[in-house]
Amino acid sequence: MIADAYPDLELVIAWNQPMLRRGKDYVFGISAATNHLLLAPFGGVSETVTSKLAGLVANIKTVRIPVDWTPDAELLRLMVAERLAQLPA
């Protein structure tokens, strides 16, 4: 979903996890644990995102989601858009 919305982002493996970056700046990542996944919008989890996380656990820099979570395209694009807005053009 993210790669389709932002085709200029490069998919790389960093810290043994899939990450999207623009140039040298990391934008978004995801990691898997036994009982959950962690979404990592590089720039932190904003209050705007937190308000849309009904039932999910938000930390300062990650969002913990269950492994059976149905992806929310709008939420993922919002996280990426906020991070891209933090980066120089």
Long-range contacts (C-beta under 8 A, 24 or more apart in sequence): 1-71, 1-73, 1-76, 1-77, 2-28, 2-76, 2-77, 2-80, 5-73, 5-77, 5-80, 6-80, 6-84, 9-80, 20-80, 22-84, 22-87, 25-87, 27-80, 27-83, 27-84, 27-87, 28-76, 28-79, 28-80, 28-83, 32-67, 35-66, 35-67, 36-64, 36-65, 36-66, 36-67, 37-64, 37-65, 37-66, 37-67, 37-69, 38-62, 38-63, 38-64, 38-65, 39-63, 39-65, 39-76, 39-79, 41-79, 41-80, 41-82, 41-83, 42-83, 43-82, 43-83, 43-86, 45-79, 46-82, 48-78, 48-82, 49-75, 49-78, 49-79, 49-82, 52-78
